[in-house]
Amino acid sequence: MILTTQQALEVFERRVSVRKYDPTKKVSEQDFATILEFARRSPSSVGSEPWKFLVIQNPELRAKIKPFAWGMQSGMDDASYIVMILAKKNARYDSEFFADVMDRRGFTAEQREKALAKYKSFQTVDMPIADDECKLFDWASKQTYIALANMMTGAAMIGVDSCPIEGMNYEQVTNILVEEGLLDPEDYGLSVAVTFGYRSAEIAPKERKAIEDIVTWA
Ligand SMILES: Cc1cc2nc3c(=O)[nH]c(=O)nc-3n(C[C@H](O)[C@H](O)[C@H](O)COP(=O)(O)O)c2cc1C
């Protein structure tokens, strides 16, 4: 099924960042499962899927995180779902993680060799990140933002509201997740969060820059 142009634009207008959710309305498990599926189906560079999605539902855990998550204060109490999106660390071309990517894609030995050479030149020459842990993490983190966007736009398509969240103390929130045994800091790092629920009041879409101010044709 293909949406009309008007329907598609309406979805994008419907998606606004919701800061206050209606505490009496909860997103169904089925709708949330669909939103997770939007994340899972998201594209990622070389099909790396360098992400994990930590769904924070336990009220005690939410209360622990709340003092360090200034960007989602009311969301912490009222959001139907809070997702911490984690990004893979050290996703180097020659890591086990990449070997798994190739396994998943069902490469033959010959295809693996070719792919490895390509990933190597990509990560060492074209986008030199292989020898810098920070850059490797940022690369993985960039991929997670694609999943983030798809989750939010997809949610809007099924009538669910959301808010992306960078407003938190990353070190403190990471420490809590590590203490709770939810995050191995050697393996993954906190990238971005997102809340889901239903808006408590109607919200007008925010103004945007004019198309001619952001697009250059050459
Ligand atoms: C990566 C990212 C992080 C954000 N972090 C927060 C946040 O912590 N708290 C918040 O209330 N809004 C947050 N926002 C929402 C932005 O303020 C919002 O997207 C922007 O003002 C445009 O408004 P709109 O989303 O309603 O169109 C974030 C947005 C993005 C894309």
The ligand as an SDF file (V2000), in Angstrom:
LIG
                    3D

 31 33  0  0  0  0  0  0  0  0999 V2000
   18.4590   14.0050   18.7980 C   0  0  0  0  0  0  0  0  0  0  0  0
   17.3930   14.8150   19.4620 C   0  0  0  0  0  0  0  0  0  0  0  0
   17.4140   14.9790   20.8260 C   0  0  0  0  0  0  0  0  0  0  0  0
   16.3940   15.6810   21.4710 C   0  0  0  0  0  0  0  0  0  0  0  0
   16.3800   15.7610   22.8310 N   0  0  0  0  0  0  0  0  0  0  0  0
   15.3020   16.2810   23.4500 C   0  0  0  0  0  0  0  0  0  0  0  0
   15.1810   16.2310   24.8630 C   0  0  0  0  0  0  0  0  0  0  0  0
   16.0360   15.7400   25.5680 O   0  0  0  0  0  0  0  0  0  0  0  0
   14.0520   16.7360   25.4280 N   0  0  0  0  0  0  0  0  0  0  0  0
   13.0580   17.2870   24.6850 C   0  0  0  0  0  0  0  0  0  0  0  0
   12.0540   17.7110   25.2650 O   0  0  0  0  0  0  0  0  0  0  0  0
   13.1500   17.3760   23.3270 N   0  0  0  0  0  0  0  0  0  0  0  0
   14.2320   16.8660   22.7010 C   0  0  0  0  0  0  0  0  0  0  0  0
   14.3320   16.9130   21.3240 N   0  0  0  0  0  0  0  0  0  0  0  0
   13.2330   17.4690   20.5480 C   0  0  0  0  0  0  0  0  0  0  0  0
   13.5930   18.7360   19.7680 C   0  0  0  0  0  0  0  0  0  0  0  0
   13.6270   19.8330   20.6270 O   0  0  0  0  0  0  0  0  0  0  0  0
   12.5540   18.8850   18.6580 C   0  0  0  0  0  0  0  0  0  0  0  0
   12.6810   17.8060   17.7650 O   0  0  0  0  0  0  0  0  0  0  0  0
   12.6780   20.1930   17.8550 C   0  0  0  0  0  0  0  0  0  0  0  0
   12.4680   21.3040   18.6780 O   0  0  0  0  0  0  0  0  0  0  0  0
   11.6720   20.2210   16.7040 C   0  0  0  0  0  0  0  0  0  0  0  0
   10.3470   20.0470   17.1820 O   0  0  0  0  0  0  0  0  0  0  0  0
    9.4170   18.8440   16.7480 P   0  0  0  0  0  0  0  0  0  0  0  0
   10.1490   17.5590   17.0640 O   0  0  0  0  0  0  0  0  0  0  0  0
    8.1740   18.9760   17.5810 O   0  0  0  0  0  0  0  0  0  0  0  0
    9.1680   18.9610   15.3020 O   0  0  0  0  0  0  0  0  0  0  0  0
   15.3720   16.2570   20.6940 C   0  0  0  0  0  0  0  0  0  0  0  0
   15.3910   16.1080   19.3000 C   0  0  0  0  0  0  0  0  0  0  0  0
   16.3630   15.3840   18.7020 C   0  0  0  0  0  0  0  0  0  0  0  0
   16.3140   15.1690   17.2100 C   0  0  0  0  0  0  0  0  0  0  0  0
  1  2  1  0
  2  3  1  0
  2 30  2  0
  3  4  2  0
  4  5  1  0
  4 28  1  0
  5  6  2  0
  6  7  1  0
  6 13  1  0
  7  8  2  0
  7  9  1  0
  9 10  1  0
 10 11  2  0
 10 12  1  0
 12 13  2  0
 13 14  1  0
 14 15  1  0
 14 28  1  0
 15 16  1  0
 16 17  1  0
 16 18  1  0
 18 19  1  0
 18 20  1  0
 20 21  1  0
 20 22  1  0
 22 23  1  0
 23 24  1  0
 24 25  2  0
 24 26  1  0
 24 27  1  0
 28 29  2  0
 29 30  1  0
 30 31  1  0
M  END
$$$$
